[in-house]
Amino acid sequence: MKWFRTAVISASILGVLWVGWSFRSGNAEAIDLDLVAVRIPNVEVWWALSAAAGLGLFVGIVFVGFAWIRQRILNRRYRSTIARLESEVHQLRSLPLAGSVRAEADESVGRVSFGQG
């Protein structure tokens, strides 16, 4: 099975290299790149397209990364709030009920004074 994985990875790498070489050779002519404030002469088309794709990928990763980090921070806050509320519910469950037989017995024991007056 290891040889199959190695063959698939090798074929994938060769395929990516072939696609990259075909892209470069198919877009080798030079153009003048006119930006808003700058003009860059004699830029090969493959380089301009690769730079544009790379910049778009970078911007997308930054936005998705910030959204992911924000979601992780919110999840951490929610988990701590849930833990705090669960401990409060546990404390409330361990309190005796008002008006129950056990609560009245506990109050009567607290009022008894032994050996005084």
trRosetta pair geometry for C-beta under 8 A, 3 or more apart (Angstrom, degrees):
i j d omega theta_ij theta_ji phi_ij phi_ji
1 4 5.6 -51 -157 31 42 114
1 5 6.6 41 148 -17 69 102
2 5 5.8 -53 -151 36 36 110
2 6 6.3 37 151 -18 67 107
3 6 5.5 -53 -146 39 34 114
3 7 6.2 37 153 -22 66 105
4 7 5.7 -53 -148 36 30 112
4 8 6.4 29 154 -18 65 105
5 8 5.8 -54 -147 37 31 110
5 9 6.3 27 156 -16 65 107
6 9 5.9 -56 -145 39 29 108
6 10 6.1 29 156 -18 65 110
7 10 5.7 -55 -143 39 28 111
7 11 6.2 28 157 -18 64 108
8 11 5.8 -55 -145 39 29 110
8 12 6.3 31 154 -21 63 107
9 12 5.6 -54 -148 35 31 113
9 13 6.4 30 155 -18 65 105
10 13 5.9 -54 -148 36 30 109
10 14 6.3 28 155 -14 64 108
11 14 5.7 -55 -145 41 31 110
11 15 6.2 35 154 -23 65 107
12 15 5.6 -54 -147 36 30 114
12 16 6.4 29 155 -18 64 104
13 16 5.9 -53 -148 35 31 109
13 17 6.4 30 153 -16 64 107
14 17 5.7 -55 -146 39 32 112
14 18 6.2 34 155 -20 66 107
15 18 5.7 -54 -145 36 30 111
15 19 6.3 29 157 -17 65 105
16 19 5.8 -53 -145 38 31 110
16 20 6.2 31 155 -18 64 108
17 20 5.7 -56 -146 39 30 112
17 21 6.2 27 157 -17 65 107
18 21 5.8 -55 -144 39 29 108
18 22 6.2 28 156 -17 64 108
19 22 5.8 -56 -145 39 29 110
19 23 6.2 32 155 -22 64 107
20 23 5.7 -53 -146 35 29 112
20 24 6.3 26 157 -17 64 106
21 24 5.8 -54 -146 37 31 109
21 25 6.2 21 159 -11 66 109
22 25 6.1 -59 -140 43 28 103
22 26 5.9 22 161 -16 65 115
23 26 6.0 -63 -141 42 24 107
23 27 6.2 -16 170 17 63 114
23 46 5.9 125 136 -129 85 114
24 27 6.7 -81 -140 55 21 83
24 28 6.6 57 158 -77 61 86
24 46 4.7 89 -119 -163 55 170
25 28 5.9 -11 -148 -39 32 120
26 46 7.8 113 68 -75 66 113
27 44 7.1 108 129 161 81 88
27 45 4.0 -111 177 91 100 111
27 46 4.0 135 90 -60 111 82
27 49 6.6 -21 152 13 164 137
28 44 6.0 -36 -157 -152 42 117
28 45 7.3 -29 8 37 7 95
28 46 6.6 -2 -81 -7 45 120
29 44 7.2 144 83 -140 25 69
29 45 5.9 30 64 -10 73 116
30 42 4.6 -10 -177 -149 136 62
30 43 6.5 131 -155 59 76 25
30 44 5.6 -52 -95 -85 65 55
30 45 7.7 -152 -106 -26 18 73
31 42 7.9 141 62 -122 24 19
31 43 5.9 -41 66 67 73 79
31 44 7.7 97 16 -139 77 14
31 45 5.8 72 -4 -74 119 82
31 48 6.9 -50 57 -7 119 153
32 39 6.4 3 174 -177 104 100
32 40 7.2 167 -164 85 57 49
32 41 5.0 -20 -117 -118 91 61
32 42 7.1 7 -86 -32 65 39
32 43 7.3 106 -122 19 21 89
33 39 7.1 159 84 -161 54 50
33 40 4.3 -7 61 61 107 100
33 41 7.8 -149 27 -74 69 18
33 43 4.6 1 -19 27 119 144
33 48 5.8 -179 -90 -109 130 132
34 39 5.3 -11 -110 -113 66 86
35 38 4.7 10 58 59 117 80
35 39 7.1 -160 29 -80 71 37
35 40 7.1 46 -8 -4 106 98
40 43 5.3 45 119 -42 111 126
43 47 5.9 -122 -180 78 86 117
43 48 5.1 87 134 -57 123 109
44 47 4.5 84 68 6 91 107
44 48 7.1 -168 90 -7 46 86
45 48 5.8 -57 -148 38 34 109
45 49 6.1 29 158 -15 69 109
46 49 5.9 -57 -144 41 29 108
46 50 6.1 30 157 -19 65 110
47 50 5.8 -56 -144 39 28 110
47 51 6.2 28 157 -19 64 108
48 51 5.8 -55 -145 37 28 110
48 52 6.3 27 155 -18 63 107
49 52 5.7 -54 -145 37 31 110
49 53 6.2 29 156 -16 65 107
50 53 5.8 -56 -144 40 30 109
50 54 6.1 30 156 -19 65 110
51 54 5.7 -55 -143 39 29 112
51 55 6.2 29 158 -19 64 107
52 55 5.9 -54 -145 37 28 109
52 56 6.3 28 156 -16 63 108
53 56 5.8 -56 -147 39 30 111
53 57 6.2 32 153 -20 64 107
54 57 5.6 -54 -146 37 31 113
54 58 6.3 33 154 -21 64 105
55 58 5.6 -52 -147 35 32 113
55 59 6.4 30 155 -17 65 104
56 59 5.8 -53 -145 37 32 109
56 60 6.3 32 155 -17 64 108
57 60 5.7 -57 -148 39 30 112
57 61 6.3 30 155 -19 65 107
58 61 5.8 -55 -147 36 29 110
58 62 6.4 31 154 -21 64 104
59 62 5.7 -52 -149 33 31 113
59 63 6.5 26 156 -14 65 105
60 63 6.0 -58 -148 39 31 106
60 64 6.1 22 159 -11 67 111
61 64 5.9 -59 -140 45 29 106
61 65 5.8 35 157 -25 65 111
62 65 5.7 -57 -144 37 25 114
62 66 6.5 23 158 -17 62 105
63 66 6.0 -54 -148 35 30 107
63 67 6.5 26 155 -15 63 107
64 67 5.7 -56 -148 40 33 111
64 68 6.1 36 153 -22 66 108
65 68 5.6 -54 -145 36 30 112
65 69 6.3 28 157 -17 65 105
66 69 5.8 -52 -144 37 32 109
66 70 6.2 34 155 -21 64 107
67 70 5.7 -53 -146 36 30 113
67 71 6.4 31 154 -19 64 106
68 71 5.8 -55 -149 36 30 111
68 72 6.5 30 153 -19 64 105
69 72 5.7 -54 -149 35 33 112
69 73 6.5 33 153 -19 65 104
70 73 5.8 -55 -151 35 31 111
70 74 6.5 29 152 -16 65 106
71 74 5.7 -54 -147 39 33 111
71 75 6.2 36 153 -21 66 105
72 75 5.6 -51 -145 36 32 112
72 76 6.5 35 154 -21 64 103
73 76 5.8 -53 -151 33 31 112
73 77 6.6 32 151 -18 64 104
74 77 5.6 -54 -150 36 34 112
74 78 6.3 33 153 -19 67 106
75 78 5.6 -54 -145 38 32 111
75 79 6.3 34 155 -20 66 104
76 79 5.8 -52 -147 35 30 111
76 80 6.5 26 156 -15 64 105
77 80 6.0 -59 -150 38 30 106
77 81 6.2 28 154 -17 66 108
78 81 5.7 -56 -146 39 31 111
78 82 6.2 32 155 -20 66 106
79 82 5.7 -53 -145 37 30 111
79 83 6.3 32 155 -20 64 105
80 83 5.6 -51 -146 36 33 112
80 84 6.4 34 153 -19 65 104
81 84 5.7 -54 -148 36 32 111
81 85 6.3 27 155 -14 66 108
82 85 5.8 -57 -144 41 31 108
82 86 6.1 33 155 -21 66 107
83 86 5.7 -53 -144 36 29 112
83 87 6.5 29 156 -18 63 104
84 87 6.0 -56 -152 35 30 108
84 88 6.5 30 150 -19 64 106
85 88 5.5 -51 -148 35 36 114
85 89 6.4 38 152 -20 66 102
86 89 5.6 -50 -147 35 34 112
86 90 6.4 38 151 -21 64 103
87 90 5.5 -50 -149 35 35 115
87 91 6.5 38 151 -20 65 102
88 91 5.6 -51 -149 35 34 112
88 92 6.4 31 152 -17 65 105
89 92 5.7 -55 -146 39 33 110
89 93 6.3 35 153 -22 65 105
90 93 5.7 -53 -147 34 30 112
90 94 6.6 24 156 -17 63 107
91 94 6.0 -62 -151 36 31 107
91 95 7.1 40 150 -32 63 98
92 95 5.8 -43 -156 14 38 115
96 100 6.2 -131 174 52 94 126
96 102 5.6 -133 -142 103 127 109
96 103 4.4 161 135 -81 125 92
96 106 6.5 152 23 12 170 150
97 100 4.3 82 74 -24 99 125
97 102 7.9 80 43 57 79 102
97 103 6.1 -116 79 -30 50 134
98 103 5.9 -155 -120 151 30 169
99 103 6.6 27 31 63 21 136
99 104 7.6 19 -154 -47 23 102
100 103 4.6 93 56 7 82 103
100 104 7.1 -151 91 -5 42 86
101 104 5.9 -57 -149 37 31 108
101 105 6.3 30 153 -19 65 107
102 105 5.7 -54 -147 37 32 111
102 106 6.3 34 154 -20 65 105
103 106 5.7 -52 -148 35 32 112
103 107 6.5 31 153 -18 64 105
104 107 5.7 -54 -148 37 33 110
104 108 6.3 31 155 -18 66 106
105 108 5.8 -54 -144 37 32 108
105 109 6.4 33 156 -20 64 104
106 109 5.9 -53 -149 34 30 110
106 110 6.6 31 152 -20 62 107
107 110 5.6 -56 -151 35 33 114
107 111 6.7 27 154 -18 66 106
108 111 5.8 -57 -148 35 36 108
108 112 6.8 43 154 -32 66 100
109 112 6.1 -47 -151 18 35 113
113 116 4.5 -50 146 48 121 116
113 117 7.2 29 100 39 131 99
